Amino acid sequence: MSRPGDDFLTGRLADLQARVRQLVEHRRRGDPHPDDPFRGLYLGDDAVDQLLVPPEADPPAAGHAVPVAAAAPRSRLSRLSDAAGLDDTDVDLVLVAALPDLDSRYERLYGYLNDDVTRRRVSIGTALVLVGLAVDAAPARARLLPGGPLVDRGLVLVDDADRPFPTRALRVPDRVTAHLLGDDAADPHLADVLVDLQPFRGPVAERLADALAAGRRLFHLREQGAGVGSAAAAAALTATGRRALGVDLGRLRSAPDVAALITVLGREALLRGAGVVAGPVDVLAGSDLDAVRRLADLRVPVVLVGTGTWDPHWSTSVPTAFDVPILTPAERRSVWLRALDDLPDAAAPTVEAVPVHFVLGPRQIAQAVRAAASGGVADGAVRLDAAGLRRGARSQNAAGLERLARRVEPVVGWDDIVLPDAALGQLRELTSRARHRDRVLLEWGMRPGGGRGRGVTALFAGDSGTGKTMSAEVIAHDLGLDLYTVNLATVVDKYIGETEKNLERIFAEADGVNAVLLFDEADAIFGKRSEVRDAHDRYANIESAYLLQRMETFDGLAVLSTNLRSNIDDAFTRRLDMIVDFPAPDETSRLAIWERCLVPPLPCDPDLDLAFCARAFTLSGGNIRSAAITAAYLAAGGEGVLGMAELIAAVQQEYRKLGRLVLEREFGPYLAGAGVTPGRDR
């Protein structure tokens, strides 16, 4: 009935079993109708006598030694008693209620005492008598009412609420009984809300451990980086000899009975000698304030993690609050290396391959390593490289942003883009800023105070087709990030205030994603403020003012592109880290673009005169790309080889889209061969 070697539990159970036998004997002696012919409907005297005889101990199995008592000086029962604030009588009530689960004989004995063999749980009245309390005493009854530790901690459950109080049945949850017998598996009701935590020791963890050691119970951690607060809390609890129960409050709030689940959570923490680390508290507080109060009132150390400031309305208890900064590049590197230590030496990447510029928490990094290792096995890679680790890191991006922006997986690099040296140098500098921003802003402290974020923001200005969007993709590819293009149709709203709400959702989701955020045609929402002549102007200016403030606090990498730089408000310009101008390509650049667009496996005629195309046709890079694709379709529908005829015909179609005349002096000797009718040269 008890764990081998648990003398404390065994002794308490033996004492209670003796009391049950005494109570049965007492009832039989005081029975006014001992010869009642219907007594057998309840339980016969012979059966009672047999049940009162303690069973003989089972002999040890052959070939197995008798288990030795545990070395721990205190039993699980005594540890639970201290953690839950129980006295000896409370402990006895728990064991009295648990006896049928430990020894099936007590099912029938309790049925005998209840005068009803179908009610095989101990009644409240019988339980109080067994522990030496009067049934009509208010303090005794209060032990089994809400407000008492047994009921509030979920250690005993009272059934049959419609019956008189003394005849209500008592039972012990299966999880409590299993724990007393040595089972450490978590309560199955918590399976959907518990999360694994990855401890991270740092300055915040050390301060938190000191507060725990001093007896503080409620904490609030305001974190800047996702998962860093939970990791620090897990490390602090471990340092003080406790386990950490990680709880996802986003999942908890969708549970059918949140209050009951919080009681189960508190009980699980008591059984394990653990503290609760729960977040994000802001999410739960916005929908169920009572649940936050219940969490804060649990009789275990509780660490609530979120991104906002503690609200005094959340609980009457005052928490110990800490701000948790994001991990520095050096700290992230150490977390990556610890996570990579679990890989075989043959698969572990070099230190240089670690993507330190990804802003991830310890748990996300551990999951990224597992994802990268799984992907490497699937690809047949012997050793993980930088690209594999970046794919693993990108797998930790939240999916919420994809509902608000179009995700693009970058496939073009520096060799695929053609720009003047000045613009190309600015793009490389922008990439360097994004890669080293944490080192400069956090470790070197180059942006103190003011509430500014750590974001990097740039403006790409130039005519359509000059390479602005492609440049954003090149930067994302170089950094190993995804590119998200914001669809302005999902942002701009005719109703007042809705545009700001849509933008806030985008920025909030982007803050938790390692990606490049591209606002194409940004002048539509980042335009100049105007003089207020009517209500429309006033609300348009409010929208712009909101954007100014939100851009300052953004922590990601944002690129604004516009065809009309003069339309961008000067206040936005001041807040930009870089402005990159994209000029129309010159003849040399156009030739390079043609050559990059017409490469194998596209079958091209070796006599293609690309130098003529670059010299004769003043097209942007986007137009050249479009003409090359059109020529490829013409070749696919013809002889299967792209020649000058297909190329000239494709350029003619591009001219038509642009509203330009096809002039003989531009197309020269190739005009007639392509079957193009020239226009008049004005």
Solvent accessible surface area in square Angstrom, and as a share of the most:
residue,aa,sasa,rsa
1,M,96,0.43
2,S,30,0.19
3,R,72,0.26
4,P,85,0.53
5,G,31,0.30
6,D,14,0.07
7,D,110,0.57
8,F,84,0.35
9,L,1,0.00
10,T,67,0.39
11,G,40,0.39
12,R,43,0.16
13,L,3,0.02
14,A,53,0.41
15,D,66,0.34
16,L,0,0.00
17,Q,18,0.08
18,A,31,0.24
19,R,69,0.25
20,V,0,0.00
21,R,64,0.24
22,Q,121,0.54
23,L,35,0.18
24,V,0,0.00
25,E,64,0.29
26,H,114,0.51
27,R,52,0.19
28,R,62,0.22
29,R,176,0.64
30,G,58,0.56
31,D,27,0.14
32,P,109,0.69
33,H,124,0.55
34,P,87,0.55
35,D,132,0.68
36,D,45,0.23
37,P,119,0.75
38,F,132,0.55
39,R,33,0.12
40,G,58,0.56
41,L,123,0.61
42,Y,70,0.27
43,L,13,0.06
44,G,29,0.27
45,D,61,0.32
46,D,120,0.62
47,A,28,0.22
48,V,0,0.00
49,D,64,0.33
50,Q,140,0.62
51,L,15,0.08
52,L,17,0.08
53,V,96,0.55
54,P,80,0.50
55,P,88,0.55
56,E,163,0.73
57,A,97,0.75
58,D,129,0.67
59,P,114,0.72
60,P,88,0.55
61,A,66,0.51
62,A,101,0.78
63,G,87,0.84
64,H,134,0.60
65,A,95,0.74
66,V,101,0.58
67,P,88,0.55
68,V,135,0.77
69,A,54,0.42
70,A,59,0.46
71,A,108,0.83
72,A,58,0.45
73,P,134,0.84
74,R,102,0.37
75,S,18,0.11
76,R,25,0.09
77,L,4,0.02
78,S,22,0.14
79,R,98,0.36
80,L,5,0.03
81,S,14,0.09
82,D,92,0.48
83,A,38,0.29
84,A,0,0.00
85,G,39,0.38
86,L,21,0.10
87,D,66,0.34
88,D,100,0.52
89,T,31,0.18
90,D,7,0.04
91,V,3,0.02
92,D,13,0.06
93,L,0,0.00
94,V,3,0.01
95,L,0,0.00
96,V,0,0.00
97,A,0,0.00
98,A,1,0.00
99,L,0,0.00
100,P,13,0.08
101,D,55,0.29
102,L,24,0.12
103,D,17,0.09
104,S,77,0.50
105,R,37,0.14
106,Y,1,0.00
107,E,56,0.25
108,R,103,0.38
109,L,1,0.00
110,Y,1,0.00
111,G,0,0.00
112,Y,4,0.01
113,L,26,0.13
114,N,27,0.14
115,D,68,0.35
116,D,48,0.25
117,V,50,0.29
118,T,111,0.65
119,R,40,0.15
120,R,103,0.38
121,R,71,0.26
122,V,1,0.00
123,S,7,0.05
124,I,0,0.00
125,G,9,0.09
126,T,19,0.11
127,A,0,0.00
128,L,0,0.00
129,V,72,0.41
130,L,8,0.04
131,V,16,0.09
132,G,66,0.63
133,L,47,0.23
134,A,56,0.43
135,V,41,0.23
136,D,125,0.65
137,A,34,0.26
138,A,73,0.57
139,P,104,0.66
140,A,5,0.04
141,R,69,0.25
142,A,49,0.38
143,R,59,0.22
144,L,2,0.01
145,L,71,0.35
146,P,111,0.70
147,G,64,0.62
148,G,9,0.09
149,P,34,0.21
150,L,0,0.00
151,V,37,0.21
152,D,66,0.34
153,R,55,0.20
154,G,2,0.02
155,L,0,0.00
156,V,1,0.00
157,L,60,0.30
158,V,48,0.27
159,D,43,0.22
160,D,54,0.28
161,A,82,0.63
162,D,135,0.70
163,R,90,0.33
164,P,90,0.57
165,F,20,0.08
166,P,41,0.26
167,T,50,0.29
168,R,58,0.21
169,A,10,0.08
170,L,0,0.00
171,R,86,0.31
172,V,2,0.01
173,P,9,0.06
174,D,111,0.57
175,R,17,0.06
176,V,0,0.00
177,T,11,0.07
178,A,28,0.21
179,H,10,0.04
180,L,3,0.01
181,L,77,0.38
182,G,29,0.28
183,D,65,0.34
184,D,59,0.30
185,A,62,0.48
186,A,35,0.27
187,D,6,0.03
188,P,107,0.67
189,H,130,0.58
190,L,0,0.00
191,A,73,0.56
192,D,110,0.57
193,V,5,0.03
194,L,38,0.19
195,V,28,0.16
196,D,120,0.62
197,L,37,0.19
198,Q,71,0.32
199,P,65,0.41
200,F,16,0.07
201,R,142,0.52
202,G,12,0.12
203,P,94,0.59
204,V,16,0.09
205,A,1,0.01
206,E,94,0.42
207,R,128,0.47
208,L,0,0.00
209,A,12,0.10
210,D,101,0.52
211,A,15,0.11
212,L,5,0.02
213,A,83,0.64
214,A,86,0.67
215,G,61,0.59
216,R,110,0.40
217,R,76,0.28
218,L,6,0.03
219,F,0,0.00
220,H,3,0.02
221,L,0,0.00
222,R,90,0.33
223,E,20,0.09
224,Q,119,0.53
225,G,6,0.06
226,A,62,0.48
227,G,23,0.23
228,V,7,0.04
229,G,0,0.00
230,S,23,0.15
231,A,3,0.02
232,A,4,0.03
233,A,0,0.00
234,A,2,0.02
235,A,2,0.02
236,A,0,0.00
237,L,0,0.00
238,T,86,0.50
239,A,54,0.41
240,T,40,0.23
241,G,72,0.69
242,R,76,0.28
243,R,118,0.43
244,A,33,0.25
245,L,7,0.03
246,G,3,0.03
247,V,4,0.02
248,D,37,0.19
249,L,0,0.00
250,G,28,0.27
251,R,111,0.41
252,L,1,0.00
253,R,117,0.43
254,S,88,0.57
255,A,23,0.18
256,P,148,0.93
257,D,81,0.42
258,V,21,0.12
259,A,34,0.26
260,A,48,0.38
261,L,21,0.10
262,I,3,0.01
263,T,44,0.26
264,V,21,0.12
265,L,1,0.01
266,G,6,0.06
267,R,15,0.06
268,E,0,0.00
269,A,0,0.00
270,L,10,0.05
271,L,9,0.05
272,R,59,0.21
273,G,40,0.39
274,A,2,0.02
275,G,0,0.00
276,V,0,0.00
277,V,3,0.02
278,A,0,0.00
279,G,15,0.14
280,P,53,0.34
281,V,0,0.00
282,D,44,0.23
283,V,53,0.30
284,L,0,0.00
285,A,19,0.15
286,G,72,0.69
287,S,72,0.47
288,D,42,0.22
289,L,61,0.30
290,D,74,0.38
291,A,1,0.01
292,V,0,0.00
293,R,103,0.38
294,R,103,0.38
295,L,0,0.00
296,A,0,0.00
297,D,90,0.47
298,L,22,0.11
299,R,112,0.41
300,V,8,0.04
301,P,18,0.11
302,V,0,0.00
303,V,0,0.00
304,L,0,0.00
305,V,3,0.02
306,G,1,0.01
307,T,98,0.57
308,G,26,0.25
309,T,96,0.56
310,W,36,0.12
311,D,50,0.26
312,P,104,0.66
313,H,132,0.59
314,W,23,0.08
315,S,9,0.06
316,T,138,0.81
317,S,34,0.22
318,V,121,0.69
319,P,15,0.09
320,T,30,0.18
321,A,63,0.48
322,F,19,0.08
323,D,75,0.39
324,V,2,0.01
325,P,72,0.45
326,I,6,0.03
327,L,5,0.02
328,T,37,0.22
329,P,18,0.11
330,A,59,0.46
331,E,49,0.22
332,R,2,0.01
333,R,93,0.34
334,S,42,0.27
335,V,6,0.03
336,W,0,0.00
337,L,60,0.30
338,R,121,0.44
339,A,13,0.10
340,L,9,0.05
341,D,111,0.57
342,D,127,0.66
343,L,26,0.13
344,P,91,0.57
345,D,127,0.66
346,A,64,0.49
347,A,24,0.19
348,A,24,0.18
349,P,16,0.10
350,T,78,0.45
351,V,78,0.45
352,E,152,0.68
353,A,12,0.09
354,V,11,0.06
355,P,4,0.03
356,V,18,0.10
357,H,25,0.11
358,F,0,0.00
359,V,34,0.19
360,L,7,0.04
361,G,1,0.01
362,P,0,0.00
363,R,77,0.28
364,Q,39,0.17
365,I,0,0.00
366,A,9,0.07
367,Q,49,0.22
368,A,0,0.00
369,V,6,0.03
370,R,145,0.53
371,A,37,0.29
372,A,5,0.04
373,A,24,0.19
374,S,73,0.47
375,G,29,0.28
376,G,6,0.06
377,V,121,0.69
378,A,88,0.68
379,D,100,0.52
380,G,60,0.58
381,A,53,0.41
382,V,120,0.69
383,R,119,0.44
384,L,12,0.06
385,D,80,0.42
386,A,36,0.28
387,A,53,0.41
388,G,3,0.03
389,L,0,0.00
390,R,55,0.20
391,R,113,0.41
392,G,1,0.01
393,A,0,0.00
394,R,41,0.15
395,S,66,0.42
396,Q,35,0.16
397,N,24,0.12
398,A,49,0.38
399,A,69,0.53
400,G,8,0.08
401,L,1,0.01
402,E,87,0.39
403,R,182,0.66
404,L,35,0.17
405,A,7,0.05
406,R,149,0.54
407,R,100,0.36
408,V,30,0.17
409,E,94,0.42
410,P,14,0.09
411,V,119,0.68
412,V,27,0.16
413,G,14,0.14
414,W,42,0.15
415,D,122,0.63
416,D,65,0.33
417,I,11,0.05
418,V,30,0.17
419,L,18,0.09
420,P,53,0.33
421,D,126,0.65
422,A,78,0.61
423,A,4,0.03
424,L,41,0.21
425,G,39,0.37
426,Q,60,0.27
427,L,0,0.00
428,R,119,0.43
429,E,86,0.38
430,L,0,0.00
431,T,3,0.01
432,S,47,0.30
433,R,99,0.36
434,A,9,0.07
435,R,78,0.28
436,H,82,0.37
437,R,32,0.12
438,D,4,0.02
439,R,117,0.43
440,V,51,0.29
441,L,31,0.15
442,L,61,0.30
443,E,75,0.33
444,W,149,0.52
445,G,40,0.38
446,M,126,0.56
447,R,68,0.25
448,P,114,0.71
449,G,62,0.60
450,G,79,0.76
451,G,59,0.57
452,R,84,0.31
453,G,8,0.08
454,R,25,0.09
455,G,9,0.08
456,V,6,0.03
457,T,8,0.05
458,A,0,0.00
459,L,1,0.00
460,F,0,0.00
461,A,4,0.03
462,G,14,0.13
463,D,93,0.48
464,S,79,0.51
465,G,25,0.24
466,T,10,0.06
467,G,18,0.18
468,K,16,0.07
469,T,60,0.35
470,M,54,0.24
471,S,0,0.00
472,A,0,0.00
473,E,26,0.12
474,V,0,0.00
475,I,0,0.00
476,A,0,0.00
477,H,81,0.36
478,D,38,0.20
479,L,1,0.00
480,G,5,0.05
481,L,13,0.07
482,D,2,0.01
483,L,1,0.01
484,Y,2,0.01
485,T,17,0.10
486,V,4,0.02
487,N,77,0.39
488,L,35,0.17
489,A,85,0.66
490,T,58,0.34
491,V,0,0.00
492,V,82,0.47
493,D,52,0.27
494,K,170,0.72
495,Y,140,0.53
496,I,118,0.60
497,G,26,0.25
498,E,55,0.25
499,T,5,0.03
500,E,28,0.13
501,K,114,0.48
502,N,17,0.09
503,L,0,0.00
504,E,68,0.30
505,R,115,0.42
506,I,1,0.01
507,F,0,0.00
508,A,54,0.42
509,E,52,0.23
510,A,6,0.05
511,D,62,0.32
512,G,45,0.43
513,V,12,0.07
514,N,16,0.08
515,A,12,0.09
516,V,0,0.00
517,L,3,0.02
518,L,0,0.00
519,F,0,0.00
520,D,45,0.23
521,E,77,0.35
522,A,0,0.00
523,D,36,0.18
524,A,67,0.52
525,I,5,0.03
526,F,0,0.00
527,G,18,0.18
528,K,117,0.50
529,R,103,0.38
530,S,59,0.38
531,E,121,0.54
532,V,82,0.47
533,R,184,0.67
534,D,74,0.38
535,A,57,0.45
536,H,151,0.67
537,D,33,0.17
538,R,117,0.43
539,Y,73,0.28
540,A,52,0.40
541,N,26,0.13
542,I,79,0.40
543,E,41,0.18
544,S,11,0.07
545,A,36,0.28
546,Y,49,0.19
547,L,0,0.00
548,L,11,0.05
549,Q,124,0.55
550,R,30,0.11
551,M,16,0.07
552,E,42,0.19
553,T,65,0.38
554,F,4,0.02
555,D,40,0.21
556,G,10,0.10
557,L,6,0.03
558,A,0,0.00
559,V,0,0.00
560,L,0,0.00
561,S,0,0.00
562,T,1,0.00
563,N,53,0.27
564,L,101,0.50
565,R,111,0.40
566,S,84,0.54
567,N,58,0.30
568,I,4,0.02
569,D,9,0.05
570,D,105,0.54
571,A,19,0.15
572,F,4,0.02
573,T,47,0.27
574,R,160,0.58
575,R,53,0.19
576,L,23,0.11
577,D,35,0.18
578,M,17,0.08
579,I,39,0.20
580,V,0,0.00
581,D,72,0.37
582,F,5,0.02
583,P,66,0.41
584,A,71,0.55
585,P,19,0.12
586,D,86,0.44
587,E,82,0.37
588,T,107,0.62
589,S,18,0.12
590,R,21,0.08
591,L,53,0.26
592,A,22,0.17
593,I,21,0.11
594,W,0,0.00
595,E,84,0.38
596,R,98,0.36
597,C,16,0.10
598,L,17,0.08
599,V,72,0.41
600,P,114,0.72
601,P,139,0.87
602,L,44,0.22
603,P,69,0.43
604,C,42,0.25
605,D,49,0.25
606,P,131,0.82
607,D,116,0.60
608,L,29,0.14
609,D,47,0.24
610,L,28,0.14
611,A,48,0.37
612,F,22,0.09
613,C,0,0.00
614,A,1,0.00
615,R,134,0.49
616,A,20,0.16
617,F,0,0.00
618,T,82,0.48
619,L,5,0.02
620,S,15,0.09
621,G,15,0.14
622,G,33,0.32
623,N,31,0.16
624,I,0,0.00
625,R,107,0.39
626,S,32,0.21
627,A,0,0.00
628,A,6,0.05
629,I,88,0.44
630,T,32,0.18
631,A,0,0.00
632,A,29,0.22
633,Y,159,0.61
634,L,65,0.32
635,A,3,0.02
636,A,83,0.65
637,G,72,0.69
638,G,51,0.49
639,E,170,0.76
640,G,32,0.31
641,V,72,0.42
642,L,0,0.00
643,G,11,0.10
644,M,25,0.11
645,A,50,0.38
646,E,40,0.18
647,L,0,0.00
648,I,0,0.00
649,A,23,0.18
650,A,0,0.00
651,V,0,0.00
652,Q,27,0.12
653,Q,72,0.32
654,E,5,0.02
655,Y,0,0.00
656,R,164,0.60
657,K,138,0.59
658,L,80,0.40
659,G,68,0.66
660,R,82,0.30
661,L,85,0.42
662,V,13,0.08
663,L,20,0.10
664,E,112,0.50
665,R,175,0.64
666,E,28,0.13
667,F,0,0.00
668,G,26,0.25
669,P,116,0.73
670,Y,58,0.22
671,L,10,0.05
672,A,92,0.71
673,G,64,0.61
674,A,21,0.16
675,G,70,0.67
676,V,19,0.11
677,T,118,0.69
678,P,60,0.38
679,G,32,0.31
680,R,188,0.69
681,D,83,0.43
682,R,233,0.85
